[in-house]
């Protein structure tokens, strides 16, 4: 045995790096194990609340977007301005994630580069984490608890919890931002169009000097690369320099169980912490990592493995209703171009826009405007029944 830790965190994305930082900061011996050189495919959008809640420095925000342009299958454009003084922050995942890993190491976590292989348990039922170093050597450490933050197809989760959740596969191309007045670098473009995605959406997200152009789908056989090529043609970005191409699965909803009842708990994509309909995951990953760290620390303090279950309970208590509503939206509105056309029409409504941005900024349902909710309900019913024209 090389080492023994209180907690081994597998995966160094926002969830794992946040968990490792919090554990080390509170004096627990922590291993952070992550693969080398991987950049998560991601639009890179974060809400202002994330900056405050997780003490993120402003220089990591490469762009502040002041609104979104929603585009329907018939090319109808709806502008959704942020009128509350807020913004959508854009981060580059290679720089952002590395900052979080360095911060975890600075707090005292032992950062190692390697690929997780499996978990065994010794005669005292203490987990032994086996991994392969970047040089190809076999290595192992002991840890009293393990946090699996190793992505939507989590090997830790499959081995210790069960199967992973259904997922959308996302693909994007990072391109050089074009020069000239025709390019709006302050607006996110979101396309609801069956040609670009039969069950999700496509996007053009400005990152200052670069742009993320991407789409996602769970439909087998649908060509994401061809779709992004079509989107670049539509957006006038076909001939812009391509910097890199990336793809990865995004889970569709949280797993029903995040822990094995004794020594493993999941966080981030591994636990399914990606918002349906929007695919937003960075904030929820970091929150999930923090809650997993809290749960592991409590289990260590009390010796009661049931404390691991509090990570999911706390997350769903705060965000379960939002995830349910977003899941309903995706399952209904994304099914056909007829419905997508009506969904975009609903986005014209001022009440819908205000409540959408308010919920995004604050990461909670807005309940302070009952009349606005009532108006939205009846407008939704009109579009659902076809009484209102798209």
Buried (B, 14 or more C-beta within 10 A) or exposed (E): EEBBBBBBBBBBBBBBBBBBBBBBBBEBBBBBBBBEEBBBBBBBBBBBBBBEBBEBEEEBBBBBBBBBBBBBBEEEEBEBEBEEEBBBBBBBBBEBBBBBBEBBBEBBBBBBBBBBBEBEEEEEEBBBBBBBEEEEEEBBBBBBBBBBBBBBBBBBBBBBBEEBBEBBBBBBBBBEBBEEEEBEBEBBBBBBBBBBBBBBBBBBBBBEEBBBBBBBBBEEEBEBEEBBBBBBEBBEBEEBEBEEBBBBBBBBBBBEBBBBEBBBBBBBBBBBBBBBBBBBBBBBBBBBBBBBBBBBBBBBEEEEBEBBBBBBEBBBEEBEEBBEBBBEBBEBBBEEBEBBBBBBBBBBBEBBBBBBBBBBBEBEEBEEBEEBBEBBEEBBEBBBEEEBEB
